Amino acid sequence: MTRASSVAILYPMTRLQDKVTVVTGASSGIGRAIALAFAGEGARVAVNYNRSGERAQEVVREIQKLSRPALAVQADVADPQAVAGLVAAVMAEFGRIDVWVNNAGTDILTGAGATMTDQQKLCSLIEVDLKGTIQCSWAVAEVMQRQGGGVIINMSWDQALHGYQGANPQMFSAVKAGVQAFSKSLARTIAPAVRVNVLAPGWIATSFATDLMDEQYYQARCAEIPLQRFGTPADVAGAAVFLAADDSAYITGTTLNVGGGVA
């Protein structure tokens, strides 16, 4: 069994034509795939990043090759003032925001994140993954309600409500379950004008899975997945397109698992 590719699938320009979309944490991985998939569907895309400006500009250039407008905007979603600046920058460029994907998340597994103490990891997860999602959702919800509609998509984890062993999964589950609970309440609060849904990816072939897992561990995880493989960022991006488009016009307050059948 080979490891799944992380190359994004591009779609015909139909379902999201000219929709202004913001993807947080879009400079690499799942965020990059979502930004490219939305552009492939005809969207105008704001690529948010925190530190990876060069990679964000690369994503912008890839989007522009599809003849779609794109903008890279730096903002730390853990900072409410930075979030307000992100919203203002997108509004100044495009005049509206139709879709907002809260994909940004802190890395507690690789690089500097792997050397953090458990307290540091927990604080970072709460600040970025949970508070960042809440702050961005609140900020853009005001814009969407004023303009008469929009879609917010938040990111969780397929194991958040089922559990997975280990200290890191305990913290990640707690925070991502919080995202799900917040999203359900937000969906009720800002309906019917704005829809709010959650994507819950499982084992996805990002840099952690492809670079740090040994083959034995990788194959053991594949054996636990009914579809017998890791997902790709493009798998998650396709689900995001569905939740953003009119295909899901009667869906709100729902979590869509993208985990190959793991439950």
Summary of the structure (lengths in Angstrom):
residues: 263
radius of gyration: 17.2
end to end distance: 22.0
largest distance: 52.2
contacts: 936
relative contact order: 0.16
helix: 49%
strand: 15%
